[in-house]
Every structure is written in C-alpha cells, then in structure tokens.
Amino acid sequence: MIKKILFYRTIDGKCPVEEFLDSLPAKITKKITWTLELIENQDRIPANYFKKLVNTDIWECRIQFGNNIYRLLCFFSKSSIIVLTHGFIKKTQKTPITEIEKAIELMKDYQRRNKS
C-alpha cells in the first residue's frame, strides 16, 4: 500500500514542518527526506523509522543523524494519508508531552478544516 505524506498547514498557510526543515543543515534535511520517502513507499516500515506513540493517535517519524535524534510527529488521515504536524530535535529518552500535545492540537485543527 502506497502512502502519501502531506505537511500540515495552518489556516494562514504556515507550515511547521517546512519551517523546521529550513532550520536544519542540508545533510540532515536530505536524510529526513530519504526517511520520508521510505515511509511513503514501504509496505512494512521498520519501527526504528516510524512508530506509534502509546495511548495516542500520533505517530513518530524517527531520524538519527550523528549524535542527534530528529522527530517529525504525524497522524493518519483516511487510511493512506500521513499528515506531518511538526518536527523537533529530541533531547530526552521519552518524547516530550508538550510536543505530543502540540501534534494533537494540530491534528484536531486539520480534522476540523478537512471534514470531507
């Protein structure tokens, strides 16, 4: 099953994922892009790249580059559309609750504006 990845946009057109990617060096952006293509095109995605967060509807795209760990949070819209909400550099073992809450808020906004 081929999946399609979309970037969440606010009602005024801002894109948190693009802003995050623009803040990163080109080598890291290239690795993130490679990982997103893997997620889009593979039927079975290894958990080290894509994992559901416990007790939520939020998923985590996982990218490691050198000593840094990059995360893009997302959710499924319909069965095959993955909507990326935002990204951050992970500094702790657990995904920060504030990042999960932000993803849930953006997911609710997306769902409100895309009911059809």
Rosetta constraint file for C-alpha pairs under 8 A:
AtomPair CA 1 CA 41 HARMONIC 7.82 0.50
AtomPair CA 1 CA 42 HARMONIC 7.71 0.50
AtomPair CA 1 CA 43 HARMONIC 5.71 0.50
AtomPair CA 1 CA 80 HARMONIC 7.71 0.50
AtomPair CA 2 CA 40 HARMONIC 6.12 0.50
AtomPair CA 2 CA 41 HARMONIC 5.48 0.50
AtomPair CA 2 CA 42 HARMONIC 7.19 0.50
AtomPair CA 2 CA 43 HARMONIC 7.12 0.50
AtomPair CA 2 CA 80 HARMONIC 7.07 0.50
AtomPair CA 3 CA 39 HARMONIC 7.67 0.50
AtomPair CA 3 CA 40 HARMONIC 4.78 0.50
AtomPair CA 3 CA 41 HARMONIC 6.58 0.50
AtomPair CA 3 CA 80 HARMONIC 4.69 0.50
AtomPair CA 3 CA 81 HARMONIC 5.77 0.50
AtomPair CA 3 CA 82 HARMONIC 7.02 0.50
AtomPair CA 4 CA 40 HARMONIC 5.87 0.50
AtomPair CA 4 CA 80 HARMONIC 6.25 0.50
AtomPair CA 4 CA 81 HARMONIC 4.86 0.50
AtomPair CA 4 CA 82 HARMONIC 6.06 0.50
AtomPair CA 5 CA 36 HARMONIC 7.74 0.50
AtomPair CA 5 CA 40 HARMONIC 6.59 0.50
AtomPair CA 5 CA 81 HARMONIC 5.88 0.50
AtomPair CA 5 CA 82 HARMONIC 4.73 0.50
AtomPair CA 5 CA 83 HARMONIC 5.88 0.50
AtomPair CA 5 CA 84 HARMONIC 7.13 0.50
AtomPair CA 6 CA 81 HARMONIC 7.09 0.50
AtomPair CA 6 CA 82 HARMONIC 6.10 0.50
AtomPair CA 6 CA 83 HARMONIC 4.78 0.50
AtomPair CA 6 CA 84 HARMONIC 6.18 0.50
AtomPair CA 7 CA 15 HARMONIC 6.86 0.50
AtomPair CA 7 CA 17 HARMONIC 6.46 0.50
AtomPair CA 7 CA 18 HARMONIC 7.84 0.50
AtomPair CA 7 CA 83 HARMONIC 5.61 0.50
AtomPair CA 7 CA 84 HARMONIC 4.94 0.50
AtomPair CA 7 CA 85 HARMONIC 6.54 0.50
AtomPair CA 8 CA 15 HARMONIC 6.13 0.50
AtomPair CA 8 CA 16 HARMONIC 7.32 0.50
AtomPair CA 8 CA 17 HARMONIC 7.46 0.50
AtomPair CA 8 CA 83 HARMONIC 5.95 0.50
AtomPair CA 8 CA 84 HARMONIC 5.76 0.50
AtomPair CA 8 CA 85 HARMONIC 5.19 0.50
AtomPair CA 8 CA 86 HARMONIC 7.82 0.50
AtomPair CA 8 CA 106 HARMONIC 7.68 0.50
AtomPair CA 8 CA 110 HARMONIC 7.25 0.50
AtomPair CA 9 CA 13 HARMONIC 5.36 0.50
AtomPair CA 9 CA 14 HARMONIC 5.38 0.50
AtomPair CA 9 CA 15 HARMONIC 4.63 0.50
AtomPair CA 9 CA 16 HARMONIC 7.24 0.50
AtomPair CA 10 CA 14 HARMONIC 5.19 0.50
AtomPair CA 10 CA 15 HARMONIC 6.52 0.50
AtomPair CA 15 CA 19 HARMONIC 6.29 0.50
AtomPair CA 16 CA 20 HARMONIC 6.13 0.50
AtomPair CA 16 CA 85 HARMONIC 6.74 0.50
AtomPair CA 16 CA 86 HARMONIC 5.06 0.50
AtomPair CA 16 CA 87 HARMONIC 7.33 0.50
AtomPair CA 17 CA 21 HARMONIC 6.14 0.50
AtomPair CA 17 CA 72 HARMONIC 7.67 0.50
AtomPair CA 17 CA 84 HARMONIC 6.95 0.50
AtomPair CA 17 CA 85 HARMONIC 6.46 0.50
AtomPair CA 17 CA 86 HARMONIC 4.61 0.50
AtomPair CA 17 CA 87 HARMONIC 5.82 0.50
AtomPair CA 18 CA 22 HARMONIC 5.96 0.50
AtomPair CA 19 CA 23 HARMONIC 6.39 0.50
AtomPair CA 20 CA 24 HARMONIC 6.88 0.50
AtomPair CA 20 CA 86 HARMONIC 7.19 0.50
AtomPair CA 20 CA 87 HARMONIC 5.89 0.50
AtomPair CA 20 CA 88 HARMONIC 7.15 0.50
AtomPair CA 21 CA 29 HARMONIC 6.00 0.50
AtomPair CA 21 CA 87 HARMONIC 7.94 0.50
AtomPair CA 24 CA 28 HARMONIC 6.46 0.50
AtomPair CA 24 CA 29 HARMONIC 6.37 0.50
AtomPair CA 25 CA 29 HARMONIC 6.45 0.50
AtomPair CA 26 CA 30 HARMONIC 6.09 0.50
AtomPair CA 27 CA 31 HARMONIC 6.45 0.50
AtomPair CA 28 CA 32 HARMONIC 6.21 0.50
AtomPair CA 28 CA 65 HARMONIC 6.77 0.50
AtomPair CA 29 CA 33 HARMONIC 6.08 0.50
AtomPair CA 30 CA 34 HARMONIC 6.18 0.50
AtomPair CA 31 CA 35 HARMONIC 6.20 0.50
AtomPair CA 31 CA 63 HARMONIC 7.54 0.50
AtomPair CA 31 CA 65 HARMONIC 7.80 0.50
AtomPair CA 32 CA 36 HARMONIC 6.21 0.50
AtomPair CA 32 CA 63 HARMONIC 6.37 0.50
AtomPair CA 33 CA 37 HARMONIC 6.23 0.50
AtomPair CA 34 CA 38 HARMONIC 6.30 0.50
AtomPair CA 35 CA 39 HARMONIC 6.28 0.50
AtomPair CA 35 CA 49 HARMONIC 7.12 0.50
AtomPair CA 35 CA 63 HARMONIC 7.12 0.50
AtomPair CA 36 CA 40 HARMONIC 6.15 0.50
AtomPair CA 36 CA 61 HARMONIC 7.77 0.50
AtomPair CA 37 CA 41 HARMONIC 6.10 0.50
AtomPair CA 38 CA 42 HARMONIC 5.78 0.50
AtomPair CA 38 CA 45 HARMONIC 7.58 0.50
AtomPair CA 39 CA 45 HARMONIC 6.11 0.50
AtomPair CA 39 CA 49 HARMONIC 7.71 0.50
AtomPair CA 39 CA 50 HARMONIC 7.35 0.50
AtomPair CA 45 CA 49 HARMONIC 6.84 0.50
AtomPair CA 45 CA 50 HARMONIC 6.43 0.50
AtomPair CA 46 CA 50 HARMONIC 6.51 0.50
AtomPair CA 47 CA 51 HARMONIC 5.26 0.50
AtomPair CA 48 CA 62 HARMONIC 6.49 0.50
AtomPair CA 49 CA 60 HARMONIC 8.00 0.50
AtomPair CA 49 CA 61 HARMONIC 5.64 0.50
AtomPair CA 49 CA 62 HARMONIC 4.63 0.50
AtomPair CA 49 CA 63 HARMONIC 6.48 0.50
AtomPair CA 50 CA 59 HARMONIC 6.97 0.50
AtomPair CA 50 CA 60 HARMONIC 5.61 0.50
AtomPair CA 50 CA 61 HARMONIC 4.65 0.50
AtomPair CA 50 CA 62 HARMONIC 5.88 0.50
AtomPair CA 51 CA 59 HARMONIC 5.59 0.50
AtomPair CA 51 CA 60 HARMONIC 5.29 0.50
AtomPair CA 51 CA 61 HARMONIC 6.80 0.50
AtomPair CA 51 CA 62 HARMONIC 7.79 0.50
AtomPair CA 52 CA 56 HARMONIC 7.71 0.50
AtomPair CA 52 CA 57 HARMONIC 7.41 0.50
AtomPair CA 52 CA 58 HARMONIC 6.15 0.50
AtomPair CA 52 CA 59 HARMONIC 4.19 0.50
AtomPair CA 52 CA 60 HARMONIC 6.15 0.50
AtomPair CA 53 CA 57 HARMONIC 7.29 0.50
AtomPair CA 53 CA 58 HARMONIC 5.77 0.50
AtomPair CA 53 CA 59 HARMONIC 5.53 0.50
AtomPair CA 53 CA 60 HARMONIC 6.79 0.50
AtomPair CA 57 CA 75 HARMONIC 6.34 0.50
AtomPair CA 57 CA 104 HARMONIC 7.97 0.50
AtomPair CA 58 CA 73 HARMONIC 6.66 0.50
AtomPair CA 58 CA 74 HARMONIC 5.69 0.50
AtomPair CA 58 CA 75 HARMONIC 5.04 0.50
AtomPair CA 58 CA 100 HARMONIC 7.37 0.50
AtomPair CA 58 CA 103 HARMONIC 7.15 0.50
AtomPair CA 58 CA 104 HARMONIC 7.14 0.50
AtomPair CA 59 CA 73 HARMONIC 5.75 0.50
AtomPair CA 59 CA 74 HARMONIC 5.18 0.50
AtomPair CA 59 CA 75 HARMONIC 5.74 0.50
AtomPair CA 60 CA 71 HARMONIC 6.37 0.50
AtomPair CA 60 CA 72 HARMONIC 5.83 0.50
AtomPair CA 60 CA 73 HARMONIC 4.68 0.50
AtomPair CA 60 CA 74 HARMONIC 6.26 0.50
AtomPair CA 61 CA 71 HARMONIC 5.60 0.50
AtomPair CA 61 CA 72 HARMONIC 5.03 0.50
AtomPair CA 61 CA 73 HARMONIC 6.22 0.50
AtomPair CA 61 CA 74 HARMONIC 7.55 0.50
AtomPair CA 62 CA 69 HARMONIC 7.33 0.50
AtomPair CA 62 CA 70 HARMONIC 6.20 0.50
AtomPair CA 62 CA 71 HARMONIC 5.06 0.50
AtomPair CA 62 CA 72 HARMONIC 6.88 0.50
AtomPair CA 63 CA 69 HARMONIC 5.88 0.50
AtomPair CA 63 CA 70 HARMONIC 5.04 0.50
AtomPair CA 63 CA 71 HARMONIC 6.26 0.50
AtomPair CA 64 CA 68 HARMONIC 5.95 0.50
AtomPair CA 64 CA 69 HARMONIC 4.53 0.50
AtomPair CA 64 CA 70 HARMONIC 6.08 0.50
AtomPair CA 65 CA 69 HARMONIC 6.37 0.50
AtomPair CA 65 CA 70 HARMONIC 7.69 0.50
AtomPair CA 68 CA 89 HARMONIC 7.05 0.50
AtomPair CA 68 CA 90 HARMONIC 7.38 0.50
AtomPair CA 68 CA 91 HARMONIC 7.89 0.50
AtomPair CA 69 CA 89 HARMONIC 5.84 0.50
AtomPair CA 69 CA 90 HARMONIC 5.34 0.50
AtomPair CA 69 CA 91 HARMONIC 7.36 0.50
AtomPair CA 70 CA 87 HARMONIC 7.26 0.50
AtomPair CA 70 CA 88 HARMONIC 5.97 0.50
AtomPair CA 70 CA 89 HARMONIC 4.56 0.50
AtomPair CA 70 CA 90 HARMONIC 5.79 0.50
AtomPair CA 71 CA 87 HARMONIC 5.45 0.50
AtomPair CA 71 CA 88 HARMONIC 5.50 0.50
AtomPair CA 71 CA 89 HARMONIC 6.21 0.50
AtomPair CA 71 CA 90 HARMONIC 6.55 0.50
AtomPair CA 72 CA 84 HARMONIC 6.56 0.50
AtomPair CA 72 CA 85 HARMONIC 7.17 0.50
AtomPair CA 72 CA 86 HARMONIC 5.63 0.50
AtomPair CA 72 CA 87 HARMONIC 4.17 0.50
AtomPair CA 72 CA 88 HARMONIC 6.65 0.50
AtomPair CA 73 CA 84 HARMONIC 5.81 0.50
AtomPair CA 73 CA 85 HARMONIC 5.67 0.50
AtomPair CA 73 CA 86 HARMONIC 5.81 0.50
AtomPair CA 73 CA 87 HARMONIC 6.31 0.50
AtomPair CA 73 CA 100 HARMONIC 7.67 0.50
AtomPair CA 73 CA 103 HARMONIC 6.38 0.50
AtomPair CA 74 CA 82 HARMONIC 6.48 0.50
AtomPair CA 74 CA 83 HARMONIC 5.29 0.50
AtomPair CA 74 CA 84 HARMONIC 4.15 0.50
AtomPair CA 74 CA 85 HARMONIC 5.29 0.50
AtomPair CA 74 CA 86 HARMONIC 7.55 0.50
AtomPair CA 74 CA 103 HARMONIC 6.93 0.50
AtomPair CA 75 CA 82 HARMONIC 5.67 0.50
AtomPair CA 75 CA 83 HARMONIC 5.44 0.50
AtomPair CA 75 CA 84 HARMONIC 6.77 0.50
AtomPair CA 75 CA 85 HARMONIC 7.85 0.50
AtomPair CA 75 CA 107 HARMONIC 7.04 0.50
AtomPair CA 76 CA 80 HARMONIC 6.89 0.50
AtomPair CA 76 CA 81 HARMONIC 5.58 0.50
AtomPair CA 76 CA 82 HARMONIC 4.61 0.50
AtomPair CA 76 CA 83 HARMONIC 6.16 0.50
AtomPair CA 77 CA 81 HARMONIC 5.12 0.50
AtomPair CA 77 CA 82 HARMONIC 6.16 0.50
AtomPair CA 77 CA 83 HARMONIC 6.79 0.50
AtomPair CA 85 CA 103 HARMONIC 5.76 0.50
AtomPair CA 85 CA 106 HARMONIC 6.35 0.50
AtomPair CA 85 CA 107 HARMONIC 7.24 0.50
AtomPair CA 86 CA 103 HARMONIC 7.07 0.50
AtomPair CA 90 CA 95 HARMONIC 7.07 0.50
AtomPair CA 92 CA 96 HARMONIC 7.55 0.50
AtomPair CA 95 CA 99 HARMONIC 7.15 0.50
AtomPair CA 95 CA 100 HARMONIC 7.31 0.50
AtomPair CA 96 CA 100 HARMONIC 6.66 0.50
AtomPair CA 97 CA 101 HARMONIC 6.05 0.50
AtomPair CA 98 CA 102 HARMONIC 6.13 0.50
AtomPair CA 99 CA 103 HARMONIC 6.28 0.50
AtomPair CA 100 CA 104 HARMONIC 6.25 0.50
AtomPair CA 101 CA 105 HARMONIC 6.15 0.50
AtomPair CA 102 CA 106 HARMONIC 6.24 0.50
AtomPair CA 103 CA 107 HARMONIC 6.02 0.50
AtomPair CA 104 CA 108 HARMONIC 6.18 0.50
AtomPair CA 105 CA 109 HARMONIC 6.31 0.50
AtomPair CA 106 CA 110 HARMONIC 6.11 0.50
AtomPair CA 107 CA 111 HARMONIC 6.12 0.50
AtomPair CA 108 CA 112 HARMONIC 6.09 0.50
AtomPair CA 109 CA 113 HARMONIC 6.30 0.50
AtomPair CA 110 CA 114 HARMONIC 5.97 0.50
AtomPair CA 111 CA 115 HARMONIC 5.89 0.50
